[in-house]
Amino acid sequence: MKRRHFLQSTAAGSAGIAVATNSQAAPSDSGKNAPVIEADVLVCGGGCAGTAAALSAARKGVKTLLIEKAPFAGGIITSVGLPFFDGIADIRDNRIIVRGIALELLAKTGVCKPDATHTEKHNPTIPSTFEFKVLLDRELTKLKDNLTTLFNSFACDVISRDGRINEVLVANKDGLVRVRPKVVVDCTGDADIATWSGAPTEQSAEVQPLTLHFRIGHVQKNQDLTKNCRAALAKAQEAGELPMYYGPGIMFKYANDEIYIHSIRVPANPTSAADLTRAEMQGRSDVLAMFTAWKRDVPGFEDAYLIEAYPWIGVRESRRLVGQHVLNEKDIMDCRRFDDAITTGCWYLDLHPNKVTVGSANDFQPEKVQPKPYDIPFRSLLPQKIENLLVAGRCHSATRGAHASTRVTVTAMAMGEAAGLAAAMSVEAKKSAQEVEGPAVRATLRKQNAGPQQDWS
Ligand SMILES: Cc1cc2nc3c(=O)[nH]c(=O)nc-3n(C[C@H](O)[C@H](O)[C@H](O)COP(=O)(O)OP(=O)(O)OC[C@H]3O[C@@H](n4cnc5c(N)ncnc54)[C@H](O)[C@@H]3O)c2cc1C
């Protein structure tokens, strides 16, 4: 039996603090008498992919449990305050290329009609990330006969035997809880479940930097604002007040005198607890440094005040599954077609570098790595070695370059929807997830007005 002990993976962090390896104190040992929850489908992580996976599985009538470490669903959208629905439409003509749950949720925010064929912009934003949080609460609660949602619940260990996950251990206010699922959908973004169960995953030596978003109120709009903000950041960096940044990305998104900023850039290893903690602290410190610099140096900030930074620093990239098919840049740029395609991606290969980039997030021209709408195969959600596991969202199986495109919010939702459906199909057919046929998942998605764009265009 393979058992991952909680403390073993937390080796010395970059802050230089060694964390002891202590298998004696592992919660999996102390949790022998922990309460047991049985579920048909367990979805770990209730972000973009996980929320869609849970809705998708529960709508098929199987008993579904959604575990999310935050006190709300939505992942990056709600925890990092990201309003973008990128991946919904083709950049060339704003034609919608992903329907299903992603389009349904976008329509429920009021941005478009449920049967829209085009969006106003290829990268629409939702009006309020708080309202989106409440929308997801309601969508999850509507399915309460089949779907149990547990927030503030961290999946922290996996017990697997003979290529199968037997239990996932979850820590929450009930203490340690043992979940016994028939099938698991890993939507943790970090492939936590896949890695701990023994399925092959990988993390590149360098991953994309982390970003904390924030908002400033009482800013007076003027035409030189962004230019002056940019100059103030360069000065702050020169003075040693700000180690790194990009852009700045400044949007008057929510009010005429309020800006939403994406500009923080912190290189870190998001799968090291110690380094992630350092990144959270660095992100907050950088928010204050930016605000101070702008208030001091930029006309229009005289009455400005820092409203708040969002609760978490956002992770763009960490572990990725090495699955049955590793989607690569050539597949994407050549628009390779797959029989088992379960959705369509369309975002450019959006790789953020670990250095200052002035005026933009990237150090290349996005149009040079802009694919036409491309297929994502079911096999890139299927792991090797573990039969009752699917992996969706930004930790699905792709190379680092391909993942730079597939990681966006709507594409993650579409993968989650397909994985949740496939998990339910495996329960209904009493088959392992590996035995579910990708083309059958595709055909069922098509009947639900979802799946790859070429099936319904
Ligand atoms: C700063 C930033 C800016 C971005 N900008 C854009 C953009 O402009 N447009 C765009 O489309 N995309 C953008 N992205 C990318 C996109 O938001 C994410 O890649 C996308 O949200 C991926 O969805 P996901 O469900 O895989 O992961 P997430 O949305 O991150 O969800 C993962 C969920 O799993 C939970 N979780 C993790 N581990 C555990 C565990 N062990 N137990 C329980 N729960 C767990 C997390 O709390 C989280 O809710 C950005 C990402 C970042 C970080």
The ligand as an SDF file (V2000), in Angstrom:
LIG
                    3D

 53 58  0  0  0  0  0  0  0  0999 V2000
   -2.3810   35.9240  -11.0620 C   0  0  0  0  0  0  0  0  0  0  0  0
   -3.0410   35.1610  -12.1490 C   0  0  0  0  0  0  0  0  0  0  0  0
   -3.5780   35.8100  -13.2130 C   0  0  0  0  0  0  0  0  0  0  0  0
   -4.2290   35.1040  -14.2110 C   0  0  0  0  0  0  0  0  0  0  0  0
   -4.7800   35.7890  -15.2360 N   0  0  0  0  0  0  0  0  0  0  0  0
   -5.6040   35.1360  -16.0720 C   0  0  0  0  0  0  0  0  0  0  0  0
   -6.3850   35.8580  -17.0140 C   0  0  0  0  0  0  0  0  0  0  0  0
   -6.2850   37.0790  -17.1300 O   0  0  0  0  0  0  0  0  0  0  0  0
   -7.2520   35.1480  -17.7680 N   0  0  0  0  0  0  0  0  0  0  0  0
   -7.4200   33.7970  -17.6380 C   0  0  0  0  0  0  0  0  0  0  0  0
   -8.2930   33.2160  -18.2720 O   0  0  0  0  0  0  0  0  0  0  0  0
   -6.6480   33.0840  -16.8010 N   0  0  0  0  0  0  0  0  0  0  0  0
   -5.7680   33.7300  -16.0050 C   0  0  0  0  0  0  0  0  0  0  0  0
   -5.0200   33.0240  -15.1080 N   0  0  0  0  0  0  0  0  0  0  0  0
   -5.0360   31.5580  -15.1610 C   0  0  0  0  0  0  0  0  0  0  0  0
   -6.2640   30.9240  -14.5660 C   0  0  0  0  0  0  0  0  0  0  0  0
   -6.8740   31.7580  -13.6350 O   0  0  0  0  0  0  0  0  0  0  0  0
   -5.9760   29.6020  -13.8860 C   0  0  0  0  0  0  0  0  0  0  0  0
   -5.0160   28.8540  -14.5430 O   0  0  0  0  0  0  0  0  0  0  0  0
   -7.2740   28.8250  -13.7850 C   0  0  0  0  0  0  0  0  0  0  0  0
   -7.9970   29.3970  -12.7330 O   0  0  0  0  0  0  0  0  0  0  0  0
   -7.0340   27.3700  -13.5770 C   0  0  0  0  0  0  0  0  0  0  0  0
   -8.1950   26.7660  -13.0340 O   0  0  0  0  0  0  0  0  0  0  0  0
   -8.0120   25.5450  -12.0460 P   0  0  0  0  0  0  0  0  0  0  0  0
   -9.3630   25.1650  -11.6000 O   0  0  0  0  0  0  0  0  0  0  0  0
   -7.1360   24.5310  -12.6470 O   0  0  0  0  0  0  0  0  0  0  0  0
   -7.1840   26.1430  -10.8210 O   0  0  0  0  0  0  0  0  0  0  0  0
   -7.6780   27.1550   -9.7210 P   0  0  0  0  0  0  0  0  0  0  0  0
   -8.6700   28.0970  -10.2580 O   0  0  0  0  0  0  0  0  0  0  0  0
   -6.4210   27.6780   -9.1260 O   0  0  0  0  0  0  0  0  0  0  0  0
   -8.4110   26.2200   -8.6670 O   0  0  0  0  0  0  0  0  0  0  0  0
   -7.7330   25.2600   -7.8680 C   0  0  0  0  0  0  0  0  0  0  0  0
   -8.5520   25.1270   -6.5820 C   0  0  0  0  0  0  0  0  0  0  0  0
   -8.0790   24.0280   -5.8210 O   0  0  0  0  0  0  0  0  0  0  0  0
   -8.0300   24.3900   -4.4500 C   0  0  0  0  0  0  0  0  0  0  0  0
   -7.0430   23.5050   -3.8390 N   0  0  0  0  0  0  0  0  0  0  0  0
   -5.7190   23.4190   -4.1310 C   0  0  0  0  0  0  0  0  0  0  0  0
   -5.1550   22.4370   -3.4420 N   0  0  0  0  0  0  0  0  0  0  0  0
   -6.1360   21.8720   -2.6910 C   0  0  0  0  0  0  0  0  0  0  0  0
   -6.1560   20.7790   -1.7810 C   0  0  0  0  0  0  0  0  0  0  0  0
   -5.0650   20.0440   -1.5350 N   0  0  0  0  0  0  0  0  0  0  0  0
   -7.3400   20.4800   -1.1600 N   0  0  0  0  0  0  0  0  0  0  0  0
   -8.4610   21.2080   -1.4160 C   0  0  0  0  0  0  0  0  0  0  0  0
   -8.4840   22.2480   -2.2860 N   0  0  0  0  0  0  0  0  0  0  0  0
   -7.3370   22.5570   -2.9330 C   0  0  0  0  0  0  0  0  0  0  0  0
   -7.6260   25.8510   -4.4970 C   0  0  0  0  0  0  0  0  0  0  0  0
   -7.9990   26.5140   -3.3060 O   0  0  0  0  0  0  0  0  0  0  0  0
   -8.4120   26.3590   -5.6970 C   0  0  0  0  0  0  0  0  0  0  0  0
   -9.7000   26.8230   -5.3640 O   0  0  0  0  0  0  0  0  0  0  0  0
   -4.3200   33.6960  -14.1270 C   0  0  0  0  0  0  0  0  0  0  0  0
   -3.7620   33.0240  -13.0530 C   0  0  0  0  0  0  0  0  0  0  0  0
   -3.1230   33.7400  -12.0850 C   0  0  0  0  0  0  0  0  0  0  0  0
   -2.5350   33.0040  -10.9330 C   0  0  0  0  0  0  0  0  0  0  0  0
  1  2  1  0
  2  3  1  0
  2 52  2  0
  3  4  2  0
  4  5  1  0
  4 50  1  0
  5  6  2  0
  6  7  1  0
  6 13  1  0
  7  8  2  0
  7  9  1  0
  9 10  1  0
 10 11  2  0
 10 12  1  0
 12 13  2  0
 13 14  1  0
 14 15  1  0
 14 50  1  0
 15 16  1  0
 16 17  1  0
 16 18  1  0
 18 19  1  0
 18 20  1  0
 20 21  1  0
 20 22  1  0
 22 23  1  0
 23 24  1  0
 24 25  2  0
 24 26  1  0
 24 27  1  0
 27 28  1  0
 28 29  2  0
 28 30  1  0
 28 31  1  0
 31 32  1  0
 32 33  1  0
 33 34  1  0
 33 48  1  0
 34 35  1  0
 35 36  1  0
 35 46  1  0
 36 37  1  0
 36 45  1  0
 37 38  2  0
 38 39  1  0
 39 40  1  0
 39 45  2  0
 40 41  1  0
 40 42  2  0
 42 43  1  0
 43 44  2  0
 44 45  1  0
 46 47  1  0
 46 48  1  0
 48 49  1  0
 50 51  2  0
 51 52  1  0
 52 53  1  0
M  END
$$$$
